[in-house]
């Protein structure tokens, strides 16, 4: 038993540990790539300025994670940081709090204004200043001699740990509706302060500029999403092996998290969805509190937060290890839909064109299935008109920013393909999901390490999983 478990663990850790440096900072992206991103911001804002607010400091026993926008433009992971991009001088300044020796004594090193030389080296910015200097720097540089430049800052909320913009906006809406809360959003509060303190500025939204930049991924970004997708596949595969009747949904979640953290991921990039039976009907079910039952299908949708990038992968499998004939008809229809979408995704076409071409192929598949119930036929037929099979962008968040649906597909666009059907009469929801990138010649399925065919999934279930090895 010890030998088997040890072999499993070491097989899943393709890296060697090294001594920790005084400071921890990213080494995925070069300084030149961050400079190129900031140059794109300069080109978009003209002879104006932009200010980016980093993530706030944390409360309680929470590990700090930088906001995606601040990380995207600098790679710097430290709280309460601000970044000013001067479109006239083409210079970037980062503002940071001073060193806190007492806090560092109990928590470890963190970047501060005193580390200006190192920060300039690893980020490529031109200046690093103490945070209290930002107000007077604004006054001296931009307000003394009119005309005052416009000031760009993101109006949309930024994403941090286990967040994406749509979910953050939904949460903000609920807080506004609460008469005993009603807090402004963090960007709303920041914009209000800017307007109160500097009424001379015309404040413009930077969000769309940044969204369009993030929609097209660089080669290194694609590498990170590919690795996140691979880990998602490994996590789901281990959950498939570990599935037996009576296993708890949260235990299958724990198996995936074990795989992620053993392979250099922070953990989940969104709350894991592990729904057995009718729990799968709820698209974002994440209580994961029930035992899985013989005869049910399990839906699992998980992905890691891997170096600030993620994926979005889903599979469904039978608790007892064998798909029933009806499950084979419905899930098999979804499997074929995935293949049809992959055949037609390519640069130079619209998403609607891809959908139409895939639906044409699927009508042929549909005509060959002898459904046991008319409600199953109706559910599959409705899939031909559903537009969500080509789903959301994926990148720094699971529901990433940007909109590819109203554009011609281009190399570097990354999004999920998510064919799905609903059978409301039986509270049955069937889908699978993979993450793809548009290439120069077609498409690459970044999560193709995970079994798709039902026979392959059944064979995977015959293997012994971590839960059985470590009951």
Order of alpha helices (4+ residues) and beta strands (2+ residues): alpha-alpha-beta-alpha-beta-beta-alpha-alpha-beta-alpha-beta-alpha-alpha-beta-alpha-alpha-alpha-beta-beta-beta-alpha-alpha-alpha-beta-beta-beta-beta-beta-beta-alpha-alpha
